[in-house]
Amino acid sequence: EDGKWVDYTGNNNVIEAAGILGVTRVVLVTSIGCGSSKDATPPSVYEVLKDVLAQKQKAENVLIKYYTNMNWTIIRPGGLVSEPETSKAILTEDTMAIGSIHRGDVAGLVVEALSSKATEKKVLSAVDLSISSSANPEGRTAEAFALS
């Protein structure tokens, strides 16, 4: 209605409430295409999603800039798939990682990241390179981030 996007306003409200309540651990899920991963996104896909990605990026920036005492992690999944998870998805620091990922695998990676000290104050992409993706026709690979 008023031009505000849930991708910023909703996430910002959760981040702000977490800060007020003294929450010390937050995992924010945004999207590949935000921030340093912008160049990983094919131009045609970025053009369609640019407004949403900009709002998600604003939420990331709030978390990074204002919640320096909070142990946060940002997970940027690739294109979401609704089929059952494969358990082959990875987190990676590779900002050029691109591909698809099952929603269930994103959830599993979020839970793993939540309890991993290694992911604190990290921005990670989440992809399942075993899934063929039109966004990754060359089959580009990425090194998995070590959670322990």
N, C-alpha and C positions, 0 to 999 in steps of 0.2 A: 504494500500500500504506500508506505512513505519512502520507498526507494532503498530501505535498509535490507540487507541480505542476511539470512539466517547463518550463512557461512562466516560472517564477521560478528554480527550482533549476538547470535546465540553462543558462539564459541567465546566471545569476549565476556559475556555474562557469566559463563561457567568459570573462566579463568579468574575473573574478578572475585567471584564468590569463593573460589578456592583460596585465593590470597587472603581474603577477609577472615575466613574460617581457620587459617593456619595450616592448610593442606601443604604437605611438603613434597608430594610426588604426583606428577601429572603426565599423562601421555595424551598428546593432541594428535588426532588423525586428520590430515588435510588431503593433499593430492600431489602426485608427480605433476610438474608444471608450475609449481610454486617456487619462488625464490631461485636458488642456485640450480634447480632442476628444470627451469624453463626451457633451456635448449634441448633437453631430452625429448620434449613433446613435439611431435610432427606439427609443422606450421598450420595445416588444415584443422587439426584437433585443437591446437592452442587458440586459433581464431574463434572457434565455436565456444570454448570454455573460458575465454580470457576474463570476463566479468566475474565469474564465480571464483576463478583462481586468484584474482586480485583481492577478493574479500577474504579468502582463506589465508593469503599471504599477510594481510593486515592482522589477522588473529595470531599468526605465527610471530609477527613482529612484536605484538603486545607481550606475548609470553616471554620471548627472548630478552626484550629491553627492560621490562618492568618487574619481572619475577626472578631476579638474580639469586635470591636465597632459596628458591624452589628447585627441586631436582626434576626437571622436565625432560621429556623426550618428544620429538616430533616425528611421526611416521607418515610418509607420503606414499600411499599405495598407487599402483598403476590402475589401468582400467578394471573395474569391478565385474566379476562374473558370479552369477547366482547358483551355479552348480555346486555339488558337494566338494568340500576341500580335498586337496591332493596331499597335503602335508609336505609338499616340496618347495613351498615358498620360502624366500629368504629376505632378510634385511640386508641392506648394503649402504655403504657410504658413497658409492659411485653415483655422482649427480647426473650422469648420462644414462643410468639404468632406465629402461622403459619396457613395458609389457603389460600383461594382464595378471590378475590375482583373484582367487575366489574369496568371497566375503568371509567365509569361515576361517580361511587361512589368515586373513587380516586380523580377525579377532584373536586367533591363537598367538600371532606374533605380538600383538598388543599385550596380552597377558604375560608372555615371556619377557618382553621389554620392561614391563612394570616391576618385575622382581630382579632385574639385572642391573647391577651397579655400572656395568660397562656402557649402558645406553644413556646414562645421565648426561644431560646437556648436549645431546647428539641429535642431529637431523638425519634421518635414515629413509631411504626409499624401500618399498616393499613390492616385490615382483615374484612371479612364478615362471621361471624361464622354461619350464616343461610345457607350458601352454603356448600354442602358436598364436601370434598377435599381429594384426595388420600394422600396429604401431612399431613393430620390431621385425620387419620382413627379412633383415639380414641375419637374424638370430644372434644379435649381440649378447654377450655374456657379461656377468658382473660377479665380483668376489663377494662372498657372503661375509657379513659382519659377525665377529665372534661374540656371542652373548655372555660368555663366562670369562 
